[in-house]
Amino acid sequence: MYIRTQALLLYLITLLLVGAVEARAAVSPADHESPLLHHHLSVELIPHTHEITVTDRIELEIEPNRPSLTFTLAPTLQIESIRMGTPSALDTEGMAVSFARMRSGEASREQVTVTLPRDYSRKMTLTWTYRGPLNDPPREPRHLRFVTPSETAGHIGEEGVYLSGETQWYPDLPGSFGTYRMTAQVPQGWTVVASGRKESQVANGGKVSSTWFALDRSEAFTLVANHFVTKSRVWHSGTGQRIDLQTYFLADNAALADEYLDATARYLEAYVRILGDYPFEAFAVVENFFASGLGMPSFTLLGSGSIKRHYVQPYALGHEIVHSWIGNSVFNRDDAGNWVEGLTTYLANYYWHEVVHDDRQALEQRRMMLQSYNLYVQPEEDYAVSQFLRKHDEKDNAIGYQKSAFVFHLLRQEIGEEPFWRGLKTFVREYRNHPADWVAIEKVFSRESDRNLRWFFEQWVHQSGAPVISLGDVRARRLTGESGKEAWQLSVQIQQSEGPFRMAVPIRIIMKESTESRSIKISLSPSSVAEFVLPDQPLRVELDPDLMTFRRLTRRQLPPMLNGYVTDPHKTVLRAFSDVASPLQQIISRIADQELPESKRSMSIVSEESALPQKGSVLALTGEGQPQAVSKLVRDSCGDSVDLRATGFQIDGQAYEGPKMAVLFSCHRTQVPGSVITVLYGVTSGAVEKLSRYLFYYGWHSYVLFQDGVVTKRGMWQGTPDVKEVRVDATS
């Protein structure tokens, strides 16, 4: 996740921007220049009183004949004075100007309108002096099944300091970009980290003062501080670029510094080749005092729990490093949809597995993208990728992150490897330190591929929905091939029941002696037919077995998983345990307290398997010595894939024993198409104690094994694939 100054405001006006995509002429970075402010900040932080004292000398250039400028500032900060001067007279105090404050629609924002004198110089300085508390302690988000950062507008306290653009801790013109020079003073023992490069640090009189420069224009400036233990090393790219790698960890996690520095170097090595030179002089992994995964220019801010859990995976640390280019160097245009998270997800969460040649995990990531969209986006609630602004729930995540990421995968397949990667590097280079949008992406990739891609972006970016495709008639007849050898002509029909869409659909042809992969181009019609000449008799045809196309799937086609239960409009909790002190009771309490209201109305809690309704999905919670309470349910839906015993369990023929073992598994519910049964079973109460709070974070696999609350294995069972037996013509 990256921080954007206008993110909250943009969400409020999202519906007003839907029509803006009609004006899709090619746009260059210079066509939408925004105001540029040069901030010279002098800051003192007082953690024990939650206070900040600031002098901000802002250099700016404005057009003539404006009566006023309207800035934003946090409402808790009291302005002592605003004085106006010229950049050529920085040593003078300047003239006091009048200002008025007005509360905006958001509690964390206030508008400050500065009245300008009639004859002002276009180049001016406004020196603000202000102070006050910033005390919004982080709150845990009330999401049952959605991982989000703790919620805070910004906080100064003894547990730590976090001030971002959304804090409004410095005066800002909406829609502007800024460069920054900041000197920050904190008590002895504290360390400041900020966007950009640290120039110096001096300790004197029980206080520590450090100076930071961020000379590339950016959307916001972030400052954090805490009792950090620092470690650093120098890394050189293959082109000779020098980058300072750093960690700022609290004492408990300081021993993990080398692991994070090593991982940072690995990601930079890969992404510099793909995206070009790293856009900053340093990259730091900084520990936060609340749950977060945030990417800022030159550093990422990760919560202590994430640091402790070795948060170095591509979807974690790798994702934030890619944001250095995508989001923090090339910005998202404020008046258009958010493309940043989709491209970052594609390059980090998905493409990294191709980089390291992990084909199995790459397939699982494609499956995850499709599952997310198909489970969380109902057709009547779908919207176009170009309308996504910010993630607020799993539906937004499925469209703005997962579908958007898959769009880049489809674009890569459409134009080919070399034009795609060349286009990506060109895009990053041309739009560095400028905002970009989907129009800019289309422009660059059309030029680099020498293709008219208007239809592609119209279909996949500006249009909602996804194709619904299936195999129709599949038949073959025997031919006489070259030199009298036997050959077969295969005819494959692909049907579209929605849309229709234009795309290439992969198929796998299983023959008597071999297997071949082919592709069928489908057009804007309900049915498309392709014919192939094969050297062997075809037996079966599989539609898109490697999940290379983006499409609507039925719930039965998806693998069974906990998220199948979560998204079922009808669901039941089976309370198959008797100990009222069991950690399983906490899960039931959380479901009752935190489920969305519309889900509550369709959810019930029962204590007997015989009381289960005949429709919907079931979450069965069972524990110590009571696996028989769900034995019939498991046997009917899972067959012999799962066997629960008092001392352990068996999954896919492998046995697991011991008092600390637990398992979470899902199967398609027998005779209830589209629904699942999900069972959490712990051999003892202690086996589920640690995982009970995080149960709904394990929703993407068919089974997850735990030992003392730690994941030891994950697995996926198949959904129902789209496969057709080949019908042989009678004349063959």
Phi and psi in degrees as a GROMACS rama.xvg file:
@    title "Ramachandran Plot"
@    xaxis  label "Phi"
@    yaxis  label "Psi"
@TYPE xy
-119.426  157.18  TYR-2
-91.6034  130.163  ILE-3
-124.223  131.801  ARG-4
-57.9903  -40.654  THR-5
-97.9669  15.6057  GLN-6
-58.2933  -46.0315  ALA-7
-67.8119  -41.526  LEU-8
-62.3764  -40.9619  LEU-9
-61.9705  -37.7996  LEU-10
-62.0507  -35.1689  TYR-11
-68.5897  -25.7591  LEU-12
-109.64  14.6496  ILE-13
-55.5914  -41.7717  THR-14
-68.4629  -24.4376  LEU-15
-73.799  -17.2361  LEU-16
-96.1849  -3.22586  LEU-17
-57.1415  -40.7071  VAL-18
-75.0146  -9.47129  GLY-19
-68.0381  -18.875  ALA-20
-71.7103  -7.29146  VAL-21
-68.8863  -32.3525  GLU-22
-87.5334  91.4654  ALA-23
-116.26  33.0366  ARG-24
-69.9249  154.328  ALA-25
-60.4008  137.433  ALA-26
-126.403  136.866  VAL-27
-101.164  161.023  SER-28
-55.5753  -33.5371  PRO-29
-75.6978  -13.3473  ALA-30
-70.2627  -20.5417  ASP-31
-130.856  54.0507  HIS-32
-67.8  137.422  GLU-33
-108.851  162.414  SER-34
-57.1342  143.149  PRO-35
-115.895  121.843  LEU-36
-109.474  138.609  LEU-37
-109.224  109.202  HIS-38
-95.1784  131.497  HIS-39
-116.685  99.6457  HIS-40
-103.391  134.534  LEU-41
-119.569  117.889  SER-42
-128.074  137.587  VAL-43
-123.853  129.584  GLU-44
-106.385  133.553  LEU-45
-123.558  87.9666  ILE-46
-59.4569  -39.44  PRO-47
-70.9902  -17.5632  HIS-48
-111.41  4.14529  THR-49
65.6699  21.8392  HIS-50
-106.592  157.369  GLU-51
-134.884  141.41  ILE-52
-122.447  129.275  THR-53
-137.324  140.272  VAL-54
-119.183  123.222  THR-55
-123.312  109.675  ASP-56
-93.2833  111.104  ARG-57
-103.07  121.853  ILE-58
-95.4964  133.049  GLU-59
-153.295  161.337  LEU-60
-127.23  126.93  GLU-61
-129.205  161.448  ILE-62
-72.7597  157.253  GLU-63
-72.3235  165.555  PRO-64
66.7513  27.8155  ASN-65
-94.6582  129.631  ARG-66
-76.4427  -22.4089  PRO-67
-160.996  166.328  SER-68
-126.967  137.755  LEU-69
-113.145  115.835  THR-70
-102.361  168.711  PHE-71
-113.909  147.729  THR-72
-157.452  147.639  LEU-73
-59.5913  137.085  ALA-74
-66.7783  -19.7504  PRO-75
-81.1129  -8.17473  THR-76
-91.6925  124.152  LEU-77
-93.1371  123.482  GLN-78
-84.0496  123.973  ILE-79
-87.0996  -38.1166  GLU-80
-165.318  154.358  SER-81
-130.259  121.787  ILE-82
-121.853  145.977  ARG-83
-114.563  135.56  MET-84
-146.39  -163.971  GLY-85
-121.31  151.547  THR-86
-57.8315  -24.5419  PRO-87
-82.1724  -3.94853  SER-88
-128.871  52.4307  ALA-89
-70.4498  -17.5432  LEU-90
-85.5029  -5.91046  ASP-91
-97.9939  158.065  THR-92
-73.6416  -29.8914  GLU-93
88.6537  174.262  GLY-94
-98.3971  133.521  MET-95
-67.3053  137.55  ALA-96
-119.99  153.705  VAL-97
-84.5882  155.811  SER-98
-150.613  158.8  PHE-99
-134.709  144.658  ALA-100
-110.535  141.592  ARG-101
-144.966  131.204  MET-102
-70.0077  132.037  ARG-103
-87.1538  -173.865  SER-104
-71.0691  -13.7418  GLY-105
-108.015  139.638  GLU-106
-62.2608  -29.0058  ALA-107
-87.9399  2.20474  SER-108
-124.462  149.253  ARG-109
-143.867  141.391  GLU-110
-91.6221  135.946  GLN-111
-121.62  111.11  VAL-112
-97.0971  118.918  THR-113
-98.9616  122.779  VAL-114
-81.6137  127.721  THR-115
-95.8071  142.079  LEU-116
-64.9875  160.588  PRO-117
-62.5373  -45.1279  ARG-118
-109.52  82.6608  ASP-119
-105.762  157.321  TYR-120
-79.9993  141.623  SER-121
-60.4155  -35.3559  ARG-122
-96.1758  123.348  LYS-123
-145.537  168.475  MET-124
-121.985  142.287  THR-125
-120.974  116.631  LEU-126
-102.149  113.509  THR-127
-100.227  135.17  TRP-128
-123.755  124.669  THR-129
-156.218  162.575  TYR-130
-154.909  165.689  ARG-131
152.111  176.82  GLY-132
-85.4666  147.308  PRO-133
-128.836  95.5678  LEU-134
-134.605  80.5678  ASN-135
-125.533  81.0489  ASP-136
-55.6924  139.323  PRO-137
-58.4916  138.959  PRO-138
-115.864  143.701  ARG-139
-70.4334  131.771  GLU-140
-68.6361  145.262  PRO-141
-92.4653  68.0151  ARG-142
-120.377  127.814  HIS-143
-74.6227  -38.0666  LEU-144
-135.309  21.0443  ARG-145
-132.857  120.63  PHE-146
-80.7357  115.274  VAL-147
-134.507  159.623  THR-148
-67.0563  161.361  PRO-149
-61.0887  155.823  SER-150
-101.66  123.032  GLU-151
-160.198  142.651  THR-152
-81.2206  -20.4136  ALA-153
150.348  144.108  GLY-154
-148.65  138.476  HIS-155
-120.246  119.486  ILE-156
-160.941  174.1  GLY-157
-68.7667  -19.172  GLU-158
-81.207  -15.9516  GLU-159
154.785  171.107  GLY-160
-124.369  132.751  VAL-161
-141.55  113.518  TYR-162
-131.647  113.807  LEU-163
-114.757  -177.573  SER-164
-59.4126  -34.2197  GLY-165
-71.5654  -15.7578  GLU-166
-70.2019  -25.7159  THR-167
58.8355  46.0878  GLN-168
-87.4168  -5.71717  TRP-169
-134.856  154.207  TYR-170
-65.5684  135.861  PRO-171
-141.532  140.432  ASP-172
-88.9671  124.826  LEU-173
-54.2554  133.502  PRO-174
82.9117  1.61885  GLY-175
-88.8837  165.681  SER-176
-117.067  159.38  PHE-177
-139.842  156.74  GLY-178
-117.817  157.513  THR-179
-141.5  138.786  TYR-180
-127.592  121.374  ARG-181
-131.663  133.231  MET-182
-111.868  121.082  THR-183
-119.215  136.675  ALA-184
-116.706  130.619  GLN-185
-134.78  164.056  VAL-186
-63.4863  155.353  PRO-187
-54.6255  137.526  GLN-188
96.6446  -14.0908  GLY-189
-95.8249  154.39  TRP-190
-132.035  134.665  THR-191
-96.3534  141.003  VAL-192
-127.837  135.799  VAL-193
-142.625  168.162  ALA-194
-62.1659  142.786  SER-195
99.2971  -148.298  GLY-196
-119.71  134.148  ARG-197
-83.5221  125.047  LYS-198
-92.1606  -35.842  GLU-199
-160.685  162.572  SER-200
-149.888  131.927  GLN-201
-135.496  136.022  VAL-202
-107.408  132.867  ALA-203
-162.812  130.756  ASN-204
61.9306  36.9381  GLY-205
78.446  11.1497  GLY-206
-132.961  156.782  LYS-207
-120.897  130.261  VAL-208
-119.11  129.392  SER-209
-130.383  148.775  SER-210
-117.847  132.374  THR-211
-126.406  142.404  TRP-212
-120.639  132.143  PHE-213
-127.707  93.1824  ALA-214
-92.5039  -13.1202  LEU-215
-83.7615  136.64  ASP-216
-61.1991  139.404  ARG-217
-146.837  167.391  SER-218
-78.9708  -24.9613  GLU-219
-160.456  163.406  ALA-220
-125.701  125.355  PHE-221
-113.411  137.319  THR-222
-127.75  130.655  LEU-223
-131.575  159.224  VAL-224
-154.374  148.622  ALA-225
-171.55  -173.73  ASN-226
-88.9659  76.8249  HIS-227
-88.6949  147.05  PHE-228
-102.841  124.87  VAL-229
-107.659  141.078  THR-230
-140.194  145.24  LYS-231
-146.998  160.918  SER-232
-154.112  165.152  ARG-233
-103.925  135.722  VAL-234
-123.611  138.171  TRP-235
-116.1  132.944  HIS-236
-77.8091  172.977  SER-237
-64.6103  -20.1236  GLY-238
-93.7695  4.22703  THR-239
92.2072  2.5639  GLY-240
-68.0986  134.294  GLN-241
-98.4075  127.751  ARG-242
-127.569  131.704  ILE-243
-86.4691  119.093  ASP-244
-99.5194  135.747  LEU-245
-142.739  152.665  GLN-246
-124.725  140.942  THR-247
-124.329  94.5266  TYR-248
-114.694  152.992  PHE-249
-72.9651  161.945  LEU-250
-56.7065  -37.5649  ALA-251
-63.4058  -27.7124  ASP-252
-111.474  7.7117  ASN-253
-60.4739  -29.4371  ALA-254
-68.0622  -12.9273  ALA-255
-89.5408  4.31178  LEU-256
-57.8455  -46.6689  ALA-257
-63.6568  -36.4198  ASP-258
-59.2603  -42.5482  GLU-259
-74.695  -35.7546  TYR-260
-66.5837  -41.1364  LEU-261
-62.1145  -45.2415  ASP-262
-65.3854  -40.2911  ALA-263
-58.6921  -44.5822  THR-264
-62.5017  -39.4823  ALA-265
-63.1354  -43.9066  ARG-266
-68.1509  -42.8035  TYR-267
-61.4475  -40.9528  LEU-268
-56.623  -42.3985  GLU-269
-74.8906  -45.036  ALA-270
-81.9208  -22.3169  TYR-271
-62.6724  -37.5761  VAL-272
-66.0858  -34.262  ARG-273
-84.8616  -39.9309  ILE-274
-110.742  -6.79501  LEU-275
94.7668  -176  GLY-276
-52.8171  140.707  ASP-277
-60.7142  133.683  TYR-278
-79.6656  -0.60374  PRO-279
-130.213  176.007  PHE-280
-93.1604  -12.6112  GLU-281
-149.888  157.809  ALA-282
-138.222  127.819  PHE-283
-123.737  141.911  ALA-284
-99.9826  117.556  VAL-285
-117.218  131.991  VAL-286
-82.8017  132.658  GLU-287
-103.934  155.146  ASN-288
-87.9524  0.602599  PHE-289
-138.282  166.517  PHE-290
-64.1806  124.755  ALA-291
-163.742  160.411  SER-292
-147.205  82.8603  GLY-293
-120.009  138.86  LEU-294
-112.355  122.738  GLY-295
-119.629  163.037  MET-296
-54.6481  115.973  PRO-297
84.1636  -2.89034  SER-298
-158.875  163.114  PHE-299
-122.421  147.593  THR-300
-116.729  109.511  LEU-301
-115.89  139.433  LEU-302
-65.4769  157.56  GLY-303
-58.0062  -40.5007  SER-304
-62.4935  -39.2553  GLY-305
-66.6607  -44.9271  SER-306
-56.7947  -46.5617  ILE-307
-64.6191  -29.908  LYS-308
-88.7366  19.1283  ARG-309
57.6465  61.4939  HIS-310
-81.08  57.5426  TYR-311
-109.001  9.02156  VAL-312
-68.536  162.124  GLN-313
-60.6388  -35.4223  PRO-314
-74.9021  -7.52296  TYR-315
-110.076  -94.8954  ALA-316
-59.6333  -43.0096  LEU-317
-58.5847  -40.6654  GLY-318
-60.0668  -45.2486  HIS-319
-69.1236  -32.3941  GLU-320
-68.3689  -40.7311  ILE-321
-61.7339  -32.7533  VAL-322
-60.8956  -18.5291  HIS-323
-57.4651  -40.3516  SER-324
-85.9079  -50.7644  TRP-325
-96.6974  97.4831  ILE-326
119.788  -41.2538  GLY-327
-105.6  -8.15535  ASN-328
-119.899  -51.9359  SER-329
-95.3281  119.248  VAL-330
-92.0748  160.191  PHE-331
-83.8093  134.404  ASN-332
-71.9928  130.898  ARG-333
-64.3379  -27.75  ASP-334
-98.206  22.4769  ASP-335
-143.679  174.931  ALA-336
-68.5298  158.859  GLY-337
-87.9377  104.492  ASN-338
-92.3942  -12.846  TRP-339
-62.5344  -46.7046  VAL-340
-69.4592  -33.6798  GLU-341
-64.9158  -46.7172  GLY-342
-67.6024  -39.5999  LEU-343
-64.3814  -42.6207  THR-344
-61.3391  -40.9036  THR-345
-64.1068  -45.7242  TYR-346
-73.9714  -35.5943  LEU-347
-95.1608  -62.0935  ALA-348
-65.3504  -35.3387  ASN-349
-101.459  -60.654  TYR-350
-66.0874  -25.1558  TYR-351
-53.6996  -36.9677  TRP-352
-68.6641  -28.6833  HIS-353
-71.5986  -38.7034  GLU-354
-57.6142  -41.7207  VAL-355
-95.3188  11.6206  VAL-356
60.5792  38.3052  HIS-357
-100.36  81.0936  ASP-358
-63.2209  -35.6795  ASP-359
-63.2033  -45.1622  ARG-360
-71.7936  -31.8532  GLN-361
-61.8801  -42.2341  ALA-362
-61.6109  -42.0735  LEU-363
-63.5205  -34.8439  GLU-364
-69.3503  -39.1417  GLN-365
-62.7593  -40.9738  ARG-366
-60.5331  -41.8353  ARG-367
-61.46  -42.2013  MET-368
-60.2102  -46.2985  MET-369
-67.656  -42.94  LEU-370
-61.2581  -44.6341  GLN-371
-58.6647  -47.6056  SER-372
-65.3103  -45.8265  TYR-373
-71.7699  -28.7909  ASN-374
-84.1221  -38.2706  LEU-375
-104.216  -10.6156  TYR-376
-114.053  102.355  VAL-377
-76.0825  143.034  GLN-378
-51.8838  -38.6054  PRO-379
-73.6154  -13.331  GLU-380
-109.092  3.43687  GLU-381
-68.4536  152.998  ASP-382
-147.573  164.714  TYR-383
-70.6048  148.152  ALA-384
-54.2927  -37.5496  VAL-385
-65.4547  -14.1528  SER-386
-94.8879  -5.15725  GLN-387
-72.5976  133.062  PHE-388
-118.603  -48.325  LEU-389
-154.336  148.274  ARG-390
-81.6588  120.656  LYS-391
-121.386  -18.5112  HIS-392
-154.973  -177.706  ASP-393
-68.3812  -26.7905  GLU-394
-64.7964  -46.2044  LYS-395
-61.577  -41.2563  ASP-396
-60.5765  -42.9112  ASN-397
-65.7026  -34.7051  ALA-398
-86.6904  -52.6703  ILE-399
-77.4688  -24.385  GLY-400
-105.284  -56.8145  TYR-401
-78.0216  -53.8791  GLN-402
-63.3535  -42.5028  LYS-403
-59.0315  -41.2488  SER-404
-62.0709  -42.153  ALA-405
-66.2343  -29.7482  PHE-406
-58.8574  -40.753  VAL-407
-67.9306  -32.8564  PHE-408
-66.242  -41.4487  HIS-409
-65.7268  -38.998  LEU-410
-62.7266  -41.3088  LEU-411
-61.3714  -42.5067  ARG-412
-67.2791  -35.0653  GLN-413
-69.9829  -43.2644  GLU-414
-102.133  -13.73  ILE-415
100.178  161.13  GLY-416
-61.4348  -55.3031  GLU-417
-63.7045  -47.2764  GLU-418
-63.2804  -34.1395  PRO-419
-65.2162  -52.1068  PHE-420
-71.0736  -33.9329  TRP-421
-65.1264  -42.2775  ARG-422
-63.0676  -38.7227  GLY-423
-63.5861  -45.8233  LEU-424
-65.6807  -38.3453  LYS-425
-63.7242  -44.1024  THR-426
-58.6426  -47.1565  PHE-427
-63.8105  -40.1098  VAL-428
-68.1163  -45.6283  ARG-429
-70.0677  -30.3585  GLU-430
-106.896  15.2808  TYR-431
-59.7219  132.838  ARG-432
63.5316  22.9358  ASN-433
-135.192  155.928  HIS-434
-78.1707  149.377  PRO-435
-137.33  165.431  ALA-436
-144.353  -175.478  ASP-437
-63.4406  -29.8536  TRP-438
-63.5119  -42.7807  VAL-439
-64.0951  -39.9416  ALA-440
-62.9456  -46.2625  ILE-441
-59.5643  -43.1119  GLU-442
-59.1916  -48.6472  LYS-443
-67.796  -46.9907  VAL-444
-71.4457  -30.3923  PHE-445
-64.9144  -43.5299  SER-446
-66.2838  -45.0858  ARG-447
-71.2828  -27.5674  GLU-448
-95.2289  -6.86538  SER-449
54.6888  43.5838  ASP-450
-131.711  148.238  ARG-451
-85.1097  107.723  ASN-452
-104.089  17.4157  LEU-453
-55.5276  -44.5694  ARG-454
-63.0951  -38.3183  TRP-455
-63.9163  -49.4207  PHE-456
-71.4293  -31.9049  PHE-457
-63.5805  -43.3178  GLU-458
-73.4485  -45.1161  GLN-459
-96.3939  -23.2751  TRP-460
-106.84  -45.8129  VAL-461
-96.6043  -3.73798  HIS-462
-115.74  138.572  GLN-463
-80.8313  170.869  SER-464
90.9612  -179.078  GLY-465
-152.137  153.417  ALA-466
-67.6558  148.104  PRO-467
-113.079  106.088  VAL-468
-123.494  154.386  ILE-469
-155.918  160.551  SER-470
-76.157  133.588  LEU-471
-100.66  -130.244  GLY-472
-69.4618  131.161  ASP-473
-128.544  113.497  VAL-474
-143.204  161.552  ARG-475
-143.882  156.261  ALA-476
-140.479  150.493  ARG-477
-76.7601  140.183  ARG-478
-123.133  166.065  LEU-479
-101.619  114.448  THR-480
-85.6795  -166.245  GLY-481
-63.8289  143.876  GLU-482
58.9617  27.0286  SER-483
76.3541  5.51286  GLY-484
-74.3859  148.786  LYS-485
-68.6744  140.674  GLU-486
-141.819  165.892  ALA-487
-132.748  138.706  TRP-488
-104.191  120.428  GLN-489
-105.717  131.971  LEU-490
-114.701  124.463  SER-491
-123.132  127.759  VAL-492
-106.706  133.39  GLN-493
-117.773  129.215  ILE-494
-107.911  144.852  GLN-495
-117.851  127.127  GLN-496
-105.219  -4.41744  SER-497
-137.355  164.577  GLU-498
101.628  -113.288  GLY-499
-84.6944  168.004  PRO-500
-117.059  157.292  PHE-501
-106.781  122.796  ARG-502
-169.956  168.743  MET-503
-105.028  130.362  ALA-504
-114.119  120.61  VAL-505
-74.945  145.863  PRO-506
-131.773  155.652  ILE-507
-116.587  128.011  ARG-508
-107.25  116.321  ILE-509
-95.9364  118.318  ILE-510
-108.833  176.346  MET-511
-59.0976  -40.3426  LYS-512
-116.967  -6.90535  GLU-513
-158.719  177.777  SER-514
-134.69  140.698  THR-515
-132.257  149.223  GLU-516
-109.602  131.961  SER-517
-132.302  177.464  ARG-518
-136.402  142.141  SER-519
-120.733  125.222  ILE-520
-86.4137  122.089  LYS-521
-104.966  146.175  ILE-522
-109.77  -173.295  SER-523
-80.6482  63.0088  LEU-524
-146.99  159.578  SER-525
-67.1574  -20.4526  PRO-526
-145.051  139.562  SER-527
-132.395  142.306  SER-528
-127.008  135.082  VAL-529
-128.823  148.93  ALA-530
-123.109  142.924  GLU-531
-134.053  142.58  PHE-532
-100.351  125.561  VAL-533
-121.899  152.922  LEU-534
-83.2406  -5.41027  PRO-535
-144.723  160.112  ASP-536
-69.4293  122.335  GLN-537
-77.0809  139.044  PRO-538
-108.119  -43.6294  LEU-539
-142.503  156.916  ARG-540
-127.975  130.352  VAL-541
-109.956  136.168  GLU-542
-90.6399  119.487  LEU-543
45.2288  59.0134  ASP-544
-68.0411  -22.5373  PRO-545
-100.156  9.84157  ASP-546
57.3513  54.9572  LEU-547
-97.7285  -4.58588  MET-548
-117.169  153.455  THR-549
-97.6302  124.182  PHE-550
-158.869  164.243  ARG-551
-78.2766  134.516  ARG-552
-123.533  150.667  LEU-553
-75.0541  158.307  THR-554
-62.0169  -29.1815  ARG-555
-70.3502  -28.3084  ARG-556
-74.0819  -19.509  GLN-557
-83.144  149.779  LEU-558
-62.2159  148.359  PRO-559
-69.805  140.841  PRO-560
-163.242  165.788  MET-561
-57.9414  -37.7767  LEU-562
-65.8892  -19.0862  ASN-563
-64.9192  -39.9206  GLY-564
-65.3005  -47.1074  TYR-565
-57.0121  -39.4497  VAL-566
-95.0253  1.2867  THR-567
-73.9588  129.838  ASP-568
-65.8046  -17.6124  PRO-569
-124.864  119.534  HIS-570
-146.303  154.295  LYS-571
-135.342  142.206  THR-572
-102.927  125.119  VAL-573
-98.6171  111.624  LEU-574
-87.2683  85.2647  ARG-575
-100.448  51.1638  ALA-576
-150.029  157.594  PHE-577
-112.245  -17.7193  SER-578
-77.8226  112.492  ASP-579
-67.8062  -19.3659  VAL-580
-91.5244  3.17903  ALA-581
-63.5999  142.453  SER-582
-57.4569  -21.2515  PRO-583
-63.7477  -27.3339  LEU-584
-64.917  -31.2975  GLN-585
-63.3888  -35.6289  GLN-586
-64.9326  -44.4357  ILE-587
-62.3936  -41.0846  ILE-588
-64.0475  -40.4246  SER-589
-66.9951  -39.528  ARG-590
-62.1191  -45.0002  ILE-591
-65.7677  -36.0614  ALA-592
-82.2117  -34.4427  ASP-593
-116.152  -2.53648  GLN-594
-64.817  149.84  GLU-595
-63.2412  146.872  LEU-596
-54.3978  -41.761  PRO-597
-66.377  -27.4388  GLU-598
-75.6117  -33.8759  SER-599
-59.2186  -38.1998  LYS-600
-66.7692  -21.5195  ARG-601
-111.2  16.0525  SER-602
-118.214  142.366  MET-603
-134.536  158.59  SER-604
-121.596  123.77  ILE-605
-126.992  161.789  VAL-606
-114.139  -5.13947  SER-607
-127.916  136.848  GLU-608
-59.375  -31.8  GLU-609
-67.2118  -16.6818  SER-610
-90.9702  0.896739  ALA-611
-65.3955  135.803  LEU-612
-68.3997  163.228  PRO-613
-83.3707  -4.82516  GLN-614
-130.295  158.527  LYS-615
92.294  176.836  GLY-616
-96.5809  158.784  SER-617
-127.901  132.885  VAL-618
-109.445  112.93  LEU-619
-103.949  125.835  ALA-620
-112.438  116.674  LEU-621
-140.665  153.266  THR-622
-149.12  -152.087  GLY-623
-31.8536  108.279  GLU-624
72.1859  12.9261  GLY-625
-127.143  32.6021  GLN-626
-63.2851  -23.4202  PRO-627
-65.4031  -17.0394  GLN-628
-67.0218  -19.1254  ALA-629
-123.899  12.2892  VAL-630
-61.4136  -42.7539  SER-631
-67.6657  -42.3363  LYS-632
-58.9946  -44.6755  LEU-633
-67.6172  -44.57  VAL-634
-63.2819  -42.787  ARG-635
-65.8793  -37.7735  ASP-636
-96.7295  -32.3289  SER-637
-103.729  -11.9404  CYS-638
62.3004  -134.716  GLY-639
-95.242  14.4331  ASP-640
-71.9079  -25.991  SER-641
-134.089  138.474  VAL-642
-139.485  119.744  ASP-643
-100.386  134.025  LEU-644
-129.38  167.047  ARG-645
-64.2085  -28.5013  ALA-646
-106.954  1.62556  THR-647
171.263  -153.506  GLY-648
-161.978  167.747  PHE-649
-128.82  129.017  GLN-650
-124.45  124.445  ILE-651
50.4615  40.8736  ASP-652
83.7812  -2.76665  GLY-653
-109.174  132.048  GLN-654
-93.1942  146.281  ALA-655
-135.212  126.917  TYR-656
-127.316  153.127  GLU-657
131.477  150.239  GLY-658
-67.9235  -17.1353  PRO-659
-98.3837  5.52922  LYS-660
-86.5799  141.163  MET-661
-144.072  157.193  ALA-662
-143.061  140.29  VAL-663
-118.43  121.099  LEU-664
-142.721  157.234  PHE-665
-134.029  147.223  SER-666
-139.167  155.005  CYS-667
-64.3673  130.746  HIS-668
-72.427  124.21  ARG-669
-61.085  136.089  THR-670
63.0086  15.5546  GLN-671
-131.464  79.4919  VAL-672
-56.5046  134.201  PRO-673
89.0598  -6.72716  GLY-674
-112.275  163.745  SER-675
-131.153  161.176  VAL-676
-111.396  135.696  ILE-677
-124.013  132.256  THR-678
-123.839  131.481  VAL-679
-109.637  119.38  LEU-680
-128.691  126.659  TYR-681
-116.919  133.702  GLY-682
-60.034  -36.154  VAL-683
-133.347  168.505  THR-684
-61.4187  -37.4369  SER-685
-63.3189  -25.3722  GLY-686
-67.6451  -25.0261  ALA-687
-110.467  -0.0401545  VAL-688
-60.4497  -47.1601  GLU-689
-73.6522  -30.4213  LYS-690
-92.8403  -10.1113  LEU-691
-60.7502  -35.6465  SER-692
-69.9547  -30.6594  ARG-693
-106.362  17.0571  TYR-694
-51.7469  -44.8373  LEU-695
-78.8984  0.793222  PHE-696
-83.5206  -7.51001  TYR-697
-107.596  41.8455  TYR-698
-89.7564  -1.34101  GLY-699
-103.861  5.58459  TRP-700
-124.498  155.695  HIS-701
-72.2159  -33.1474  SER-702
-149.456  146.031  TYR-703
-134.171  126.978  VAL-704
-101.298  141.592  LEU-705
-128.475  144.197  PHE-706
-127.078  114.767  GLN-707
54.0799  40.2735  ASP-708
84.3795  -3.7817  GLY-709
-103.188  132.939  VAL-710
-65.8085  128.221  VAL-711
-111.97  -20.302  THR-712
-163.321  145.726  LYS-713
-129.128  149.767  ARG-714
-149.977  161.064  GLY-715
-128.794  130.053  MET-716
-97.0298  152.886  TRP-717
-73.0903  146.599  GLN-718
-82.8479  -156.563  GLY-719
-99.2117  105.959  THR-720
-71.928  160.102  PRO-721
-90.9006  97.7438  ASP-722
-129.051  138.714  VAL-723
-127.544  135.774  LYS-724
-73.0714  141.039  GLU-725
-78.4896  128.074  VAL-726
-90.5886  122.886  ARG-727
-90.097  127.47  VAL-728
-59.4305  142.047  ASP-729
-62.1025  -25.3312  ALA-730
-81.359  -4.71313  THR-731
